[in-house]
Amino acid sequence: LASLPAYTGSCTCSGGHSRQHITSLSGYIILDFDDVADIEAMKQFLTSLPFIAAVSLSCSGTGLFAAVPLADPANHFTEHWRALETFFRERGLTVDKSCKDVTRARYVSYDAEVYIYENAEI
């Protein structure tokens, strides 16, 4: 994986990869769901939610990631993440805890059936 390109889905950084290097926020939080038993069923569930803007396979092919638009990422990123974690936990799903880091980098992956919903609810 180390040879794959990476990006930060929730922000843009300049001069380093930490909070003090953030130059802008994307307005999205990226959630990871690792080691998914049934990828198609999970993808179908995620795409049925009105607040999911995108769903795609992770690099491993055994997980998914989803993009969720945020109302106020500059002031409430962690609170948004906690609310989403609770929402999914109540449905028996685990969100990767490292996603609560706004500067978290993720590897670029390819999914021929990526889901994009431009009118996702905030």
LINBELJO-V378383 format. One record per residue. RES is the residue in one small letter. PSI is psi in radians with two decimals (none if undefined). OMEGA is omega in whole degrees, 0 to 359 (999 if undefined). Layout:
<<RES & PSI & OMEGA> <RES & PSI & OMEGA>>
//
This chain:
<<l & -0.53 & 185> <a & -0.36 & 180> <s & -0.12 & 179> <l & 2.61 & 174> <p & 2.65 & 180> <a & 2.82 & 178> <y & 2.87 & 172> <t & 2.03 & 186> <g & -0.35 & 184> <s & -0.21 & 181> <c & 2.98 & 171> <t & 2.34 & 180> <c & 2.68 & 176> <s & 2.21 & 177> <g & 0.09 & 179> <g & 3.08 & 185> <h & 1.17 & 178> <s & 2.98 & 185> <r & -0.67 & 182> <q & -0.21 & 179> <h & 0.07 & 180> <i & 2.24 & 177> <t & -0.45 & 176> <s & 2.77 & 177> <l & 2.49 & 181> <s & -0.40 & 185> <g & 0.17 & 180> <y & 2.64 & 167> <i & 2.41 & 180> <i & 2.13 & 181> <l & 2.38 & 177> <d & 2.40 & 174> <f & 1.90 & 186> <d & 2.68 & 175> <d & 0.96 & 181> <v & 2.20 & 183> <a & -0.73 & 182> <d & 1.61 & 184> <i & -0.82 & 183> <e & -0.74 & 179> <a & -0.72 & 180> <m & -0.72 & 179> <k & -0.71 & 179> <q & -0.75 & 178> <f & -0.87 & 182> <l & -0.72 & 182> <t & -0.20 & 177> <s & -0.19 & 182> <l & 2.28 & 185> <p & -0.25 & 182> <f & 0.17 & 178> <i & 2.08 & 182> <a & -0.43 & 180> <a & 2.59 & 175> <v & 2.36 & 180> <s & 2.79 & 175> <l & 2.58 & 172> <s & 2.99 & 182> <c & -0.62 & 182> <s & -0.41 & 185> <g & -0.01 & 181> <t & 0.11 & 181> <g & 3.05 & 179> <l & 2.73 & 169> <f & 2.65 & 182> <a & 2.52 & 177> <a & 2.32 & 180> <v & 2.16 & 178> <p & 2.52 & 183> <l & 2.55 & 179> <a & -0.75 & 186> <d & 1.24 & 184> <p & -0.48 & 182> <a & -0.57 & 185> <n & -0.30 & 188> <h & 0.51 & 182> <f & -0.87 & 183> <t & -0.68 & 178> <e & -0.71 & 176> <h & -0.81 & 181> <w & -0.78 & 180> <r & -0.73 & 179> <a & -0.73 & 178> <l & -0.73 & 178> <e & -0.79 & 179> <t & -0.80 & 179> <f & -0.86 & 183> <f & -0.65 & 178> <r & -0.70 & 178> <e & -0.28 & 177> <r & 0.23 & 176> <g & 0.32 & 182> <l & 2.56 & 181> <t & 2.22 & 174> <v & 2.35 & 178> <d & 2.15 & 184> <k & -0.41 & 180> <s & -0.23 & 179> <c & -0.25 & 180> <k & -0.09 & 176> <d & 1.94 & 183> <v & -0.45 & 181> <t & 0.17 & 183> <r & 2.23 & 177> <a & 2.58 & 175> <r & 2.64 & 180> <y & 2.56 & 177> <v & 2.28 & 177> <s & 2.96 & 180> <y & 2.37 & 176> <d & 1.98 & 180> <a & -0.33 & 181> <e & 0.69 & 178> <v & 2.49 & 179> <y & 2.25 & 177> <i & 2.23 & 179> <y & 1.74 & 186> <e & -0.29 & 181> <n & 0.50 & 180> <a & 2.50 & 179> <e & 2.58 & 175> <i & none & 999>>
//
